[in-house]
Amino acid sequence: MEPLNIFLSYSHKAKKLAGGLKAGLEEFGFSAFLAHEDIRPSARWRTEIRKALRECDIFIPLLTRAFSESEWTDQETGFAVALGKTIIPVKIHREENPHGFIDHIQALKWNKESSYACAWDVSACIGKNEKFSSVARGGAIRAFLAANDFKTEVPIAARGLLSFRPFSAKQLHRIIDESSGRHAIYGCWAAQHSMRELIEDAEGKVSKRVIRRYRERVRKW
């Protein structure tokens, strides 16, 4: 399955936040375009930006005070609207709302917990779109199983994963089976709570051996 292509539109003043969000979204297997990172120094940057806009599946404007003052971000937004792209505005500053051609779209609030947490919020929003729900669900499983810091990443991922239910029997098998081999997951209380709910979903769908192995890991931890 081809990865989702995401175009991040931002003011240069939000470069650090945009970079953090890009890194978080890539944990899901998404491809996130960030002009200051993804355009080669020798490339014609206008051409590269137009190409990335044409090829993206989802356009995400990061709404800051500087965003609304930039003619380039407004042009990128207009281009995305004209191409009929799925648009998910993310509001970083409370007073900044979508304007112009996207003023009818409800913005997602930036999650102050971390860029990683915001990536989960954005991905959950993507998952609500029927066109992208399957790839977003698969990406959530990937990101959950890749989380390796049980104090920060894993609690966020464990909480976020539940929003992508229902999972197929094959997906539940993968989550439970691979979690048994990741101590950051089976050793994290927040993940254990989410896993209990997923194991309830898995009853009669996933082999008892796989479930028993996970529970044994938790017990011994």
C-alpha positions, 0 to 999 in steps of 0.5 A: 500500500502506498504511503499517504503523502502529506504537505505541511504548510507553515511559516518559517517561524514555525519550522521547529514545530513543523519538523516535530510534526513531520517526525511524528507523522512519519512514525505512522509510515506517512510521507510528510513534505517539509520545504526546508528539509525536503527541497535540495539546495540546487532545486527550483523550490517553486517547482518542487513545492508545486510538485509536492502540492499536486502529489499530496493526499492531505494538506495541513496548514499550521496556523500561527500569527505569522502564517496569516501574514505570509503570502506564500502560505496563502498561495499554497492553501489556495493551490490545495483548495483548487486541487481538491485536496483533503485539508486539515488545519492545525491551530497553534495559536488560539486566536488564529482560525482558518480564513479565506477559502478554508474558513468553513473547516474546523481546525484541530488544536495543536496538542501542547503535550508534544509534537508526537501527541499532535501527530496522533491527533492528526492521524486520528482525524485522517482516520475519520475520512473513509478514503484514508481510514484503512491506511491510517489504522495500519499506520496507528498500529505501526506507530504504537508498536514502534513507541519505545519510551514508556514514560512519554511515547507509549502512553500517548500511543496506547491512548491514541490506538484505541481511537482507531478501533475496530481492528480486524482479527489479523490486526489484533493478532499482530498488536497482541503478539508483537506487544509481547516482545516489547517491554516498553509496551507490556511494562507500561501501565497506560499500555496495559490498560489499553491492551486489556480493552483490545484483548476483550475485542480479541476474544474468540478472534485471536488464539489463546496462546498469543493472549496468554503469552502477552499476559505472562509477559505482563505478570513477570514484569 
